[in-house]
Amino acid sequence: MNAIVFEDDAVDRLAPLSTARPVCDLTIGCGTLVEALGHFGVVHRAVRPHLAAYLAALAGRRVAFWGAPTDPLPPSRPASTHGAVLLVVNARVAPGRDTLAVLRGLVAAGHRVVVRSRGAIAAAILHVDADGGGPDRAVVDAILAGAGTPGAAAALEGVGLPQADAALELLVELPDLLDAHERGLEGGLAAAIDSGRFREVRPGLHVAADARIADGVVVRQGPVVVDAGADIGPFTCLDGPLWIGPRARVNPHAWLRAGTSLGRECRVGGEIEATVLEAFSNKPHHGFLGHSHVGSWVNVAAGTVTGNLKSTYGIVRLHDPAADGGRTTVDTRRQFCGGFIGDFVRTGINTSIPCGARIGIGATIGGTVPERVAAFANLLLPGAPRATADQATVVLERMMARRGLPLLDADTRLLEWLTAG
């Protein structure tokens, strides 16, 4: 069968992590929503126009910059080969075992229904025949045309589907990503272990066939799951639940603490706790990342630290400017909350990032960082202008070359769009 994952107009509330990639391609636990929906068959992304253009321009020549393959089929005719059932899921649904169980139940029942969560549509079952016809053909076209605007959700609302007695977790604010990740990691690791791809080489340490584990690696608690091609250096300390993704590299003497997920081809060292590093990011030296979410192609320089606990031990709050010149406050409901660091960010040595900081995509930061940094800002040079698309492209091309990946015209056009915003 087929599934469509659509973005609504609330995805911007998850910026900077949602600025340059679909929300459904953010890692929660040890995988993304797109990967989870792959259990149902072919997945089509109905995303914001700049991201749809980027994925179309890649045309399967290379994975997206966040490491995921592009859609295997054009999304113009997402018909079902399983009766008339088409699964439609909001990109802000948190993946996990409970989510998959709910969605499997909806698909098995096959009834045209909608699931709501936190004031929005979280999922729906529509009927579209294998030839592209069926009663919901028009609404599917509207969803595909209206992604990233109120149009997709409005199209589903307009069908008047009955509400299913089911619950799905929907991400609304940035702290929800940390909460969902912490709740979902152990279930994701359990599913990975159950897949049979990993061998338990010692209590709590589950390793893919061609991963490399050096002598002197200490696993104080499990589960620790190490995917294919990963390389764990000597004298590292691993505390589960912990996910180390494909071809990731952990340098000697690193301490990876509970709740951490490393994306494919990350290179890390120092101390990391309860943090997601998306694919292709570097934190190879000493320093500390805690209770944070870090995008792709981020370089964290030596000595960089995130705060994750206030000196008062109180709840971390996020602050935004208000129209009246004051500021609004978002209560994270979390005592431990680090940074939210967008894709393509670079830090200088000995950078200090405060609790709850939001670092915009492409920014270059150093020193003591404010709690909000604009996209493509340069804090290393006082008064420096924002980085241009050409400058951002040069840096990304150099970084990709170190992973053996070519920079494509699709990447250049995406950076042009992002820097113009």
C-alpha positions in Angstrom: 0.0 0.0 0.0 0.9 3.7 -0.1 1.2 6.3 2.6 1.4 10.1 2.4 3.1 12.1 5.1 2.0 15.8 5.0 3.2 19.0 6.6 0.7 21.5 8.0 1.2 25.2 8.9 2.4 24.4 12.4 5.8 23.0 11.3 7.4 26.4 11.6 7.0 26.2 15.4 9.7 23.5 15.3 12.3 25.8 13.7 15.2 25.9 13.5 15.2 22.1 13.3 12.4 22.2 10.7 13.7 25.0 8.6 15.7 23.1 6.0 14.2 19.6 6.2 10.8 18.0 6.5 9.7 17.4 10.1 9.1 13.8 9.2 12.8 13.4 8.6 13.8 14.4 12.1 15.3 11.6 14.2 13.2 10.6 17.3 14.4 7.6 19.2 16.6 5.8 16.6 14.6 6.6 13.5 12.3 9.0 11.6 8.6 9.0 10.8 9.4 8.4 7.1 11.4 5.3 8.1 8.6 4.1 10.4 5.9 4.5 7.7 8.1 2.4 5.4 6.6 -0.6 7.2 3.4 0.1 5.3 4.9 0.4 1.9 5.8 3.3 -0.4 5.9 6.7 1.5 5.3 10.0 -0.3 6.2 13.3 1.3 3.8 16.2 0.8 6.0 19.0 2.1 6.6 22.7 1.9 7.4 24.0 -1.6 11.1 24.6 -1.2 11.6 21.1 0.2 9.4 19.5 -2.5 11.5 21.3 -5.1 14.7 20.1 -3.5 13.6 16.5 -3.4 12.4 16.6 -7.0 15.7 18.2 -8.1 17.7 15.4 -6.4 15.8 12.9 -8.6 17.3 10.0 -6.8 20.9 10.9 -7.8 21.9 11.1 -4.1 20.4 10.9 -0.7 19.0 14.1 0.7 21.4 16.2 2.7 19.9 14.7 5.9 20.8 11.2 4.8 17.4 9.9 3.6 16.5 8.6 0.2 14.2 10.6 -1.9 10.6 9.5 -2.7 10.8 6.3 -4.8 7.9 7.2 -6.9 6.4 10.6 -8.0 3.5 11.5 -5.6 1.0 12.4 -8.3 -0.8 9.1 -8.2 -0.5 7.6 -4.7 -2.9 4.7 -5.2 -3.3 1.7 -2.9 -2.5 -1.8 -3.8 -4.1 -3.0 -0.5 -7.8 -2.8 -1.2 -8.7 0.9 -1.3 -6.8 2.0 1.8 -4.5 5.0 1.8 -2.7 6.0 5.0 -2.3 9.8 5.5 -0.1 11.0 8.4 0.8 14.4 9.7 4.5 14.9 9.6 4.5 16.1 13.2 3.4 12.7 14.5 6.1 11.2 16.7 7.3 7.8 15.5 7.5 4.9 17.9 6.1 1.5 18.8 2.8 2.9 20.0 2.4 5.0 16.9 3.0 2.0 14.7 0.5 0.0 16.6 -2.2 2.6 16.3 -1.5 3.0 12.5 -1.5 -0.7 11.9 -4.9 -0.9 13.7 -6.3 1.8 11.5 -5.0 0.2 8.3 -6.3 -3.3 9.3 -9.8 -1.9 10.0 -9.7 0.0 6.7 -12.5 2.4 7.5 -12.4 6.0 6.3 -11.6 7.8 9.6 -9.6 10.7 11.0 -7.4 10.8 14.2 -7.1 14.2 16.0 -4.4 15.2 18.5 -3.8 18.6 20.2 -6.2 20.5 18.0 -5.0 19.1 14.6 -5.4 16.2 12.3 -2.8 13.6 13.1 -3.7 10.8 10.6 -6.5 9.6 8.4 -7.5 6.6 6.3 -8.7 7.4 2.8 -9.9 5.2 0.0 -8.1 5.5 -3.4 -8.3 2.7 -5.9 -5.3 1.1 -7.5 -6.0 2.9 -10.8 -5.9 6.3 -9.0 -9.7 6.7 -8.7 -11.9 6.3 -5.8 -14.0 8.4 -3.5 -11.1 10.4 -2.0 -9.1 11.1 -5.2 -9.9 14.9 -5.0 -8.9 15.2 -1.4 -5.6 13.4 -2.0 -4.8 15.9 -4.8 -5.6 18.7 -2.5 -3.3 17.3 0.2 -0.5 17.1 -2.2 -1.1 20.6 -3.5 -1.6 22.2 -0.1 1.3 20.9 1.9 3.0 23.4 4.3 -0.1 25.6 4.3 -3.6 25.3 5.9 -4.6 23.6 2.6 -3.6 20.0 3.5 -5.4 19.9 6.8 -8.3 21.9 5.4 -8.7 19.3 2.7 -9.0 16.5 5.2 -11.4 18.6 7.4 -13.6 19.1 4.4 -14.2 15.4 3.9 -16.1 15.2 7.2 -14.6 11.8 8.2 -15.7 10.2 11.5 -13.2 10.4 14.3 -11.5 7.2 15.3 -11.1 6.2 18.9 -7.3 6.3 18.8 -4.4 8.4 20.2 -1.3 9.7 18.4 1.4 12.0 19.8 1.7 15.2 17.9 4.8 17.5 18.1 3.9 21.1 18.8 6.9 22.9 20.4 10.6 22.1 20.3 10.7 20.6 23.7 8.3 18.0 22.5 11.1 16.6 20.3 13.2 15.9 23.4 10.3 14.4 25.2 9.3 12.1 22.3 12.9 11.0 21.7 13.4 10.1 25.4 10.2 8.1 25.5 10.7 6.4 22.2 14.4 5.4 22.2 14.2 2.2 24.2 11.2 0.9 22.1 13.1 1.7 18.9 16.2 -0.1 20.2 14.1 -3.1 21.2 12.6 -3.2 17.7 16.1 -3.0 16.1 17.3 -5.9 18.3 14.2 -8.0 17.5 15.0 -7.5 13.8 17.8 -10.1 14.1 20.3 -7.8 12.4 22.4 -7.4 15.6 24.4 -9.9 17.6 24.8 -9.5 21.4 28.6 -9.7 21.7 28.5 -9.0 25.4 25.7 -8.2 27.9 23.8 -5.2 26.6 25.9 -4.5 23.5 24.3 -5.4 20.2 26.4 -5.0 17.1 25.8 -5.3 13.4 28.0 -7.8 11.5 30.6 -5.3 10.1 30.8 -2.8 13.0 34.1 -2.5 14.7 34.5 -2.5 18.5 38.0 -1.8 19.9 39.4 -3.2 23.0 38.7 -1.4 26.2 35.2 -0.4 25.4 33.0 -0.3 28.5 29.2 -0.8 28.5 27.9 0.1 31.9 24.3 -0.5 31.0 22.3 -1.5 27.9 20.9 -1.6 25.5 23.6 -0.2 23.2 23.0 -0.9 19.5 25.7 -0.3 17.0 24.7 -0.3 13.3 26.6 -1.4 10.2 30.0 0.0 9.6 30.3 2.0 12.8 33.7 2.2 14.5 34.0 2.5 18.3 37.4 3.5 19.5 39.3 2.2 22.5 38.6 3.2 26.1 35.1 4.6 25.3 32.2 4.4 27.8 28.8 3.6 26.5 25.6 3.9 28.6 22.3 2.7 27.2 19.8 3.3 25.9 22.1 4.3 23.1 21.9 4.2 19.3 25.1 4.5 17.1 24.0 4.7 13.5 25.5 3.4 10.3 29.2 4.2 9.7 29.3 6.5 12.7 32.7 6.9 14.4 33.3 7.2 18.1 36.7 8.5 19.0 38.8 7.0 21.9 38.0 8.1 25.4 34.5 9.3 24.5 31.6 9.0 26.9 28.2 8.5 25.3 25.6 8.7 27.9 22.0 7.3 28.1 19.4 8.7 25.7 21.8 9.5 22.9 21.3 8.7 19.2 24.0 9.2 16.6 23.0 9.5 12.9 24.7 7.9 10.0 28.4 8.9 9.5 28.6 11.1 12.6 32.0 11.6 14.1 32.0 12.2 17.8 34.2 12.4 20.9 34.0 13.9 24.4 30.8 13.7 26.4 27.3 13.5 24.9 24.1 12.9 26.9 20.5 12.4 25.9 21.2 14.1 22.5 20.3 13.5 18.9 23.0 14.2 16.3 21.5 14.0 12.8 23.4 12.4 9.9 26.9 13.7 8.9 27.5 15.9 11.9 30.8 16.2 13.7 31.6 16.6 17.4 35.0 14.8 17.4 36.7 16.6 20.3 36.3 17.2 24.0 33.3 19.2 25.2 29.7 18.4 26.2 26.4 18.2 24.5 23.4 17.5 26.7 19.7 17.1 26.2 20.0 18.7 22.7 19.0 18.1 19.1 21.7 18.8 16.5 21.0 19.0 12.7 23.0 17.6 9.8 26.3 18.9 8.6 27.0 20.6 11.9 30.5 21.0 13.1 30.9 21.3 16.8 34.5 22.5 17.6 36.7 21.5 20.4 35.6 22.8 23.8 32.0 23.6 22.8 29.6 23.0 25.6 25.8 23.2 26.0 24.1 24.1 29.2 21.4 21.6 30.0 20.6 22.5 33.7 20.0 26.0 35.0 22.1 27.2 38.0 18.8 27.5 39.9 17.9 23.9 39.0 14.6 25.4 37.8 12.5 24.7 34.6 14.1 25.9 31.4 12.0 28.5 29.4 12.3 29.6 25.8 11.8 33.3 25.1 10.6 35.1 21.9 10.2 38.8 21.1 6.6 40.0 21.4 4.9 42.6 19.2 4.7 45.1 22.1 8.4 45.1 22.5 8.4 42.6 25.4 8.8 38.9 25.1 6.7 35.8 25.2 7.7 32.6 27.2 7.4 29.0 26.4 7.7 26.7 29.4 9.5 23.6 28.3 8.3 21.7 31.4 11.8 20.3 31.5 14.6 20.7 34.1 17.1 19.4 31.6 17.0 21.2 28.2 20.0 21.9 26.1 20.3 23.5 22.6 18.3 23.2 19.4 20.9 23.5 16.7 19.8 23.8 13.1 21.4 22.2 10.0 24.8 23.5 8.7 25.7 25.3 11.9 29.4 25.6 12.9 30.8 26.5 16.3 34.2 28.0 17.2 36.4 26.5 19.8 35.3 26.9 23.5 31.8 28.0 22.5 29.3 28.2 25.3 25.6 27.5 24.4 23.0 28.3 27.1 20.0 26.1 28.1 17.2 26.2 25.6 19.3 28.0 22.9 17.9 28.0 19.4 20.6 28.3 16.7 19.4 29.1 13.3 20.5 27.1 10.2 23.9 28.0 8.7 24.9 30.1 11.7 28.6 30.4 12.8 28.8 30.9 16.5 31.4 31.4 19.2 32.0 32.7 22.7 29.0 32.9 24.9 26.1 32.5 22.6 22.7 34.3 23.1 19.6 32.1 23.5 18.5 32.9 19.9 20.7 33.1 16.9 19.4 34.0 13.4 20.0 31.8 10.4 23.3 32.3 8.7 24.5 34.8 11.3 28.2 35.1 12.0 29.0 35.7 15.7 32.7 35.2 15.3 33.2 38.6 13.6 31.4 41.5 15.3 29.1 43.3 12.8 29.6 40.6 10.1 26.8 40.3 7.6 24.8 37.1 7.2 26.5 34.4 5.1 25.5 34.4 1.5 24.3 31.4 -0.5 27.7 31.3 -2.2 29.6 31.2 1.1 27.3 28.5 2.5 27.6 26.5 -0.6 31.5 26.5 -0.5 31.5 25.3 3.1 28.9 22.6 2.5 30.8 21.4 -0.6 34.0 21.0 1.4 32.2 19.2 4.2 30.5 16.8 1.8 33.7 16.0 0.1 35.1 14.7 3.4 32.2 12.1 3.3 32.7 11.3 -0.3 29.4 13.0 -1.3 29.1 15.3 -4.3 27.4 18.7 -3.9 24.5 18.9 -6.4 22.7 21.8 -8.0 19.7 20.8 -5.8 21.8 21.6 -2.7 22.9 25.0 -4.2 19.3 26.0 -5.0 18.1 25.0 -1.6 20.7 27.2 0.1 19.8 30.0 -2.2 16.2 29.8 -1.1 17.1 29.5 2.6 19.5 32.4 2.6 17.0 34.6 0.7 14.4 34.0 3.5 
